Amino acid sequence: MPEAIWITFAFGLGLLVKLVGLPPLVGYLAAGFVLSGIAEATGVVIEATDVLQHIAHLGVLLLLFTVGLKLKLRSIVSPEVIGGSLLHFGITCAVFTPGVYLLMDLDWSTALMLAIALSFSSTVLAAKVLESKRELRAFHGRVAIGILIMQDLIALVVMSLAAGKTPSEWALIVFGLPLLRPLLFRLLDASGHDELLVLLGLLLALVVGGLGFEAVGLSSELGALVFGAMLANHPRSQELSKSLWSVKEVFLVGFFLQIGIGGLPDGDALIFAIIAGLVLPLKGILFFFLLLAFRLRARSGFLSALALTNYSEFGLIVASVALPEWLVPLAISVSLSFLVSAPINRFAHGLYERYSQDLSRFEGSKHHPDEQPISLGDTRVLIMGMGRTGTAAYDWLCEDQPKLMGLDSDPAKASQHQKEGRNVVFADAEDASFWNGLHMPAVQSVILAMGDIEGKLIAARMLRKLGFKGFIVAHTMYEDEAKQIREAGADEAYLTMSETGVALASHLIDKKPAKPSLVVGKSD
């Protein structure tokens, strides 16, 4: 039973690489190569069956559908995202294409497709790295994700052109799809929160989008992306994305296994991967200077560029359509880039602190929206982190405390709060340059309401380092984290769920006891 072998090797090697801090997909690729090695050494037939190929295709469609769910115009319509992604793509192709052509002795079309495949950065790796550090909604995280979405769109265009499909006259129906959006919204609302929600995602991604677009001569990948994008503005789009996450990841295992089972890398493939690894830093350097050209500060540009310094699994998907014979060399290149990128991104903030003086010399004189305040004026109470907890604290305090200010690392969230009448500005507590220039003469109390423990620890330490003698209070879910926050300088760190229980109980105390109701039951 080949499926049992695939699952066993994929889980075993996926767990092994996860234990050393690498993305499991590196283990899935390795599992495929190990199976190829076993087949070659023993003569046992181990090959990618039609079932595995079908699972791999479904994984790709689900990946594109979830990309579409994130495709909100506000996340990509900015100069640094559109300009940075397009310029990086153009410069990379212009430099890599002649380089690959000369070094590998290939024809120009193959060299161009390889350059395109290497120009993309990993959506999976960058998203997981940023999510693990709670930085997806920070300014540099939003810039990185926006660029990745632009790259995914470019990849989709390339795949459609490479597939060479001729649309039928029925393809014009696609232009009427926006009319279906109210119906899709109602279906999403009616699906609830359980298995029907997952089935709706599978229906739209694989059946209506995938098979539907194929039936009219269009790419199934395009169909999956389009139907995801049609739901992107629904309030529950992220819930749908999360519900499909595990299913998508399991199906994508088949894609990576299929590559490895296709055959062991030869000497040329290894040489190609090593050269690709050696030029990988150039990719990050180019991103850094392009983002600085769009007036980002050195810190934002550095953190965004570091998250994008890798090669993409999307490049493999493009190659599977346009250059199937180059899948193995590209897979090795992607794996090597993950081996480098994943550990370095763990220490991104420390690296910037170490080289901040050198990197900041490249900043321009003009300011960008990621520029942070250097004076809090006559603010008396400061709330850091304006999510649900911070917003609730702000609204409760604002009636009695007019000198109130909120800070948040998400510019869009800060802007939304401003529209709703709150005094909230953009600032990132994990940015040393924010603290270095901060002037807070009148602040008496600080509430730390950020979502991640690291941000609270940094804020508490820096406040005390600046000589702040006022009251610092924070919230957290865990007792061990509360202890760390207090040790970092906070006066109090309350457990969120415990405080919620106390608040619920206080409502009962405030109410007059109701008349006991008659209890009807079986007598003794």
MARTOR-964051 format. One record per residue (C-alpha): x negated, y, z negated. Coordinates in steps of 0.02 Angstrom, whole numbers, plus 50000, padded with zeros to 5 digits. Each point is the difference from the previous one (the first is absolute). Layout:
MARTOR-964051
XYZ/...
//
This chain:
MARTOR-964051
500005000050000/498995015150061/501045012549900/499414992249836/498185001850055/500245018250053/500845004749836/498704991149894/498495007950084/500805017250015/500465000449816/498334992949941/498895012050097/501205014549978/499924997849811/498114998250005/499705016650090/501325008649891/499024995149844/498485009450067/501055015550037/500274998150188/501665000050096/500714982350015/500135001650190/498114998050007/500294983049920/501354995750128/498805003650143/498674989849912/501254985749976/500304999550187/498134999450036/499744986449869/501364989650081/499165002650169/498344994549925/500794984349926/500804995950167/498345002350091/499014989749873/501224985549978/500894999450166/501685002049914/501215010050107/500465016149910/500785012950114/501245014249999/501704992250035/501505008850076/500715001649824/498465009549938/500005011250153/501845003949974/499725004049815/498555011350049/501105009550123/501375002249869/498705006949880/499465013050127/501815005350030/500335001849814/498405010149980/500585012150135/501755000949927/499315005149829/498865012750086/501565007250080/500855001349830/498595011849947/500085010150160/500655016449929/499615015350103/499495010149849/498614987549961/499175001950170/500505017250063/498495009649935/498455006250092/498784989449901/500984983950031/500435002350184/498415009150048/498874989349892/500684983450064/500045004950184/498275008049998/499264985249907/500794987950123/499375009950151/498235002549935/499854981949943/500544993450170/498865012450090/498494994449899/500364981449975/500534996150178/498335003850086/499074992549850/500944983450014/499845000650189/498115001749994/499634988549852/501184985850042/499895001050191/501895000450022/501165008050125/500685017249959/501794994449964/499454986949873/498805012349919/501405012849985/501204987549920/498674994749874/499675018349959/501875002849974/500124984749886/498535006449896/500705017649987/501434994749885/499894999149810/500854987049891/501755004749943/500064984949884/498345003349914/500195018949984/501784998649934/499514986949871/498465009649944/500985016349981/501474991349917/498874991449873/499325017149950/501745008150003/499425011950137/501234996550139/500925016349963/498465010349959/499515012350137/498524989850065/501064984149994/501395007950102/498745006250129/499234982650016/501704991450017/500575013050127/498464996850106/500284981349987/501795001950061/499395010350148/498734986450039/501384986949992/501005009950127/498495001350114/499724981249982/501804996650046/499855010550159/498404990650047/500844983149969/501495004750107/498875005650144/498894984649983/501484988150000/500485006650172/501864996649980/501215008050122/501585006149914/501694995650075/501355012650037/500804995149834/498515007749910/500865016950015/501154994249859/498545003549882/500315018750015/501724997649922/499344990949846/500025015649889/501894999150010/499904983749901/499125008349853/501615003249897/500484981750022/498264994249947/500085011449847/501674992549951/499324982350021/498525004449890/501145007349867/501144984850005/498574987349988/499695002649815/498334996449919/499774981250020/499844987350140/501205009150118/498785014650003/498594988550055/501114991850131/500495017050070/498165004450021/499664983550088/501535002350111/499485017450056/498144996450019/500054982850082/501694998350083/500715017050048/498315008650020/498884985750055/501124989250109/501105014650051/498575010150074/499274984550084/501684996850082/499925016950090/498184998050049/499225010249861/498724995149868/500704990949848/498695009349896/500745016650059/501744994049952/499484995549824/499175016949976/501485009850071/501284991649888/498895002849849/499825018450046/501895001850016/500164995749815/498515010349942/501045014549934/501194989149900/499755001749810/499804981049986/498744997850141/498574997349879/501034987349904/500274990550162/498145001150039/499554992949829/501274986050016/499204994650165/498215002149937/499744982049942/500874992450151/498945010650117/498404995449909/500384981450007/500355000750187/498425010250031/499014985949919/500454990250156/499285013750110/498314999949912/499954981049990/500374998950185/498475010750039/498834989349897/500684983550063/499695006350177/498154995849981/498405003649906/499055015950040/498484997850110/498385009949996/500675013850112/501535002249889/498915001749845/498855012550086/501525010350054/500684999849822/498325005249925/499835014650122/501795005249962/499594999549814/498445010850024/500965013750089/501454999549875/499315014749897/500105010950155/501884997350000/500175006749824/498815014650032/501025005250152/501624999549899/499195010549863/499435014050114/501615000150102/501035002149842/498855014049941/500275008350169/501865000449957/499555009549840/500154985849874/498875001349849/498504988449991/500814989049867/501604997050098/499044997150161/498784988049915/501334989449914/501094999150157/498514995750110/499404986549881/501724991650001/499934999950191/498234993350016/500414982450057/500624990750152/501824995350020/501034984250006/501015010150126/498484999450114/500164981149995/501845001350048/499535011150148/498634987750049/501214985349990/500985008450140/498615007950104/498394990549957/500404982849926/498234993850036/499305013649884/501094995849851/498664990449905/498615013350013/501255013549951/500644989549854/498224998249933/499765018950020/501615003549903/499494988149861/498275007849984/500765017449991/501144994249859/498514992849907/499235017450004/501535011149984/500964991649858/498625001149867/499455017650050/501785006849988/500094994149820/498655012549956/500585013950117/500255013049864/498334996149918/499115001350167/500775016950033/499525006349828/498214994650032/499865008550169/501305013949981/498755014350007/499254993650163/501694996250078/500825016449950/498715009650101/500924994650157/501655007849946/500665014750099/500425016849924/501864999250043/501214991749882/501184985550029/501604994849907/498944987549902/499145014849916/500434999449814/500375013849874/498575006949898/501055009649873/501614995149911/500375017949950/501145001749848/500594981850004/500334993549824/500524981950038/499204990050141/500734983950069/498824989650105/500934988050115/501735004750061/500794983150030/501574994449909/499235001449827/499155016850031/501565007250083/501104994549854/498785008149877/499965016050104/501905001450012/500214997049813/498695013149954/500405013550127/501475007549904/498965003549844/498285002050079/499945012350146/498104999550014/500014982550074/499024992850146/499914982950083/498574992850102/500094985650123/498754992050120/501324998450137/500175016550097/501694994950072/500684996049827/499345016549931/500835009250145/501664991149968/499955004749816/499695018250050/501544999650113/501004993649851/499435014849895/498624992049895/498295007849975/498974985750073/498375001050098/498844987550081/498514993949898/499074983549984/499454995849823/498694987950066/499125013750098/498495006849907/500035016250100/501735003849930/499364999149822/498385009150038/500905015850054/501534998949888/500485014849888/501414996749877/499955014049870/501774998449929/500364981250009/500514992949831/500644982650045/499734987450140/501104985350049/499114986350098/501364991950107/498974993150144/500394982450055/498254992549985/498954997649845/498405006250084/500745017250034/500575001749819/498304995149932/499095012250115/501215014249957/499864997149812/498104999550006/499845015350111/501215010349896/498984996749844/498385002950095/500665017250051/500265003949816/501894998449998/500584999049818/501874998650032/501174985149992/499854986150132/501354986750014/500174985750125/501074984950037/499534982550054/500734982650013/498684990649901/499275001349826/498204997350057/500175014550123/500735011049863/498454996749896/498865004750146/500965016350029/499845004949818/498154996050001/499815011050156/500675015049903/501904999549997/500875003249834/501414987850036/500364986550129/501764993049991/500574983350069/501295003650134/501164985349968/499935002349811/500495018350017/501414995250119/500684988049869/499905013449865/500905012450114/501404987450035/500214996449815/500075018749960/501535001750111/500914987449890/499555009549842/500655016250075/501694992150035/501364997549870/500294981549966/501464993450097/501444990649919/499554981549994/500894990450137/501014984449967/498964984650038/501024985350061/499164983449983/500194982049946/500374998149814/498994988649889/
//
